[in-house]
Amino acid sequence: MSYFAPKSNKEEIIEYSYDRPIGITLLAIWIAIAAVIVLVAQVAFFSRLDDVSSLIGVSSYFFQVAVTFLGVLSLATAVGMFLGKKWGWWLALFYFAYEITRNMNAMISIPLLVEQYGDVSSQNVTSYYLKNGVRSAFDGFLIFYLCRESVTSYFRTTETKKWKALLIVFGICIAIILISSLLQ
């Protein structure tokens, strides 16, 4: 059977659910809004981002490119999710895995920041752990949701080994974090 021929086998048509789950619609809208906010904020606060880049110790050019890349990647994720594309599912996995990796990196860095900046109240430290922990748990829940059968059938990724997919995206995220810390 040709890949370009329409499916006429009733079993093949029933096998996939082509209706977009409401959770995917809501996530796609949420990610699209976040992407637009990032891109608009970058343009609106271009010179301030230069100040932020020097504060965190990276070049202004690198920081601007990274922010643009994340904004465009987020927008592509939202579009791919909305359209039910396989690459949209992969980008969504990456999006949330990156968020988890970034939050975990922030939690690991808290003791170093306390040491670097000195006297910080234990309440502030606890709130940072709590904030990043809750974000990681929420993003983990969203990854769990993306791996549900109803969602994977919409994206036509039911045959994809979920543990392999997660290893790939988390491996990429960890590599990004390690490379960015080496560039600082």
C-alpha positions in Angstrom: 0.0 0.0 0.0 1.3 3.4 -0.9 2.1 5.9 1.9 0.3 8.6 -0.2 -2.9 6.7 -0.8 -5.8 7.5 1.5 -6.6 4.9 4.1 -9.5 2.9 3.1 -9.2 0.0 5.6 -11.8 0.7 8.3 -9.6 -0.9 11.0 -6.7 1.5 10.2 -9.0 4.5 10.3 -10.5 3.4 13.7 -7.0 2.7 15.1 -6.1 6.3 15.3 -8.0 9.1 17.0 -7.7 12.1 14.9 -9.6 14.3 17.3 -7.3 16.6 19.2 -7.4 16.1 22.9 -8.6 19.2 24.8 -5.4 19.0 26.9 -3.3 19.3 23.7 -5.3 22.3 22.5 -4.8 24.0 25.9 -1.1 23.2 26.0 -0.6 24.4 22.4 -2.3 27.7 23.2 -0.4 28.1 26.5 3.0 27.5 24.7 2.0 29.8 21.9 1.2 32.6 24.3 4.5 32.0 26.2 6.4 32.1 22.9 4.8 35.4 21.8 5.5 36.9 25.2 9.2 35.9 25.0 9.6 37.2 21.5 7.8 40.5 22.1 9.7 41.0 25.4 12.9 40.4 23.6 12.2 43.2 21.1 10.8 45.5 23.8 13.6 45.0 26.2 16.5 44.5 23.8 18.9 46.8 25.6 18.0 45.4 29.0 18.7 41.9 27.9 22.2 43.1 27.1 22.5 44.1 30.8 21.1 40.7 31.9 23.6 38.8 29.7 26.6 40.6 31.3 25.1 39.9 34.7 24.9 36.2 34.1 28.3 36.1 32.4 27.5 35.3 28.8 28.0 37.4 25.6 25.1 39.6 24.6 25.0 38.1 21.1 24.8 34.5 22.5 22.1 35.5 25.0 20.0 37.3 22.3 20.3 34.3 19.9 19.4 31.9 22.7 16.3 33.8 23.7 15.2 34.1 20.0 15.8 30.4 19.5 13.7 29.4 22.5 10.9 31.7 21.4 10.8 30.4 17.9 11.2 26.8 19.1 8.3 27.3 21.5 6.1 28.8 18.7 7.0 25.8 16.4 6.1 23.5 19.3 2.7 25.0 19.6 2.0 24.8 15.9 3.2 21.2 15.7 1.0 20.3 18.7 -2.0 22.0 17.3 -1.6 20.3 13.9 -0.9 16.9 15.5 2.5 16.4 13.8 5.0 13.9 15.1 7.6 16.6 15.3 5.2 18.6 17.4 5.1 15.8 19.9 8.9 15.5 19.9 9.3 19.3 20.4 6.7 19.3 23.2 8.7 16.5 25.0 11.8 18.5 24.5 10.1 21.7 25.7 9.0 20.1 29.0 12.2 18.1 29.4 14.2 21.3 29.0 12.1 23.0 31.6 12.7 20.1 34.1 16.4 20.1 33.4 16.7 23.8 33.8 14.8 23.8 37.1 16.9 20.9 38.4 20.0 22.8 37.4 18.7 25.8 39.3 18.1 23.7 42.4 21.6 22.2 42.2 23.0 25.8 41.8 21.3 27.2 44.9 24.1 26.3 47.4 26.7 27.8 45.0 24.7 31.0 44.7 24.3 31.2 48.5 28.0 30.7 48.9 28.7 33.3 46.2 26.3 36.0 47.5 26.7 35.4 51.2 24.0 36.0 53.7 20.7 34.8 52.2 17.8 34.0 54.5 16.8 30.3 54.7 13.3 31.4 53.8 14.5 32.6 50.4 16.5 29.4 49.8 13.5 27.3 50.7 11.2 29.2 48.4 13.7 28.7 45.5 13.8 25.0 46.2 10.0 24.9 46.5 9.4 27.0 43.3 11.8 24.9 41.1 10.5 21.6 42.6 6.9 22.4 41.9 7.7 23.6 38.4 9.6 20.3 37.7 6.8 18.2 39.1 4.3 20.1 36.9 6.4 19.6 33.8 6.9 16.0 34.7 3.1 15.6 34.8 2.9 17.2 31.4 5.4 14.8 30.0 3.4 11.9 31.5 0.3 13.4 29.8 2.1 13.6 26.4 3.0 9.8 26.8 -0.6 8.7 27.3 -2.2 6.5 24.7 -4.9 9.0 23.7 -2.3 11.7 23.1 0.2 9.5 21.3 -2.6 8.2 19.0 -3.4 11.8 18.1 0.3 12.4 17.2 0.6 9.0 15.6 3.5 8.1 17.9 2.0 5.0 19.5 4.9 2.9 18.1 7.5 5.1 19.5 9.3 3.7 22.6 8.5 6.3 25.2 11.5 5.6 27.4 13.8 5.9 24.4 12.2 9.2 23.5 12.6 10.5 27.0 16.3 9.4 27.1 16.9 11.2 23.9 15.3 14.5 24.9 16.7 14.5 28.4 20.2 13.6 27.0 20.0 16.6 24.6 18.8 18.9 27.5 21.6 17.8 29.8 24.1 18.4 26.9 22.7 21.9 26.4 23.0 22.7 30.1 26.6 21.3 30.2 27.7 23.2 27.1 26.2 26.4 28.3 27.9 26.1 31.7 31.2 25.5 29.9 30.7 28.7 27.8 30.2 30.9 30.9 
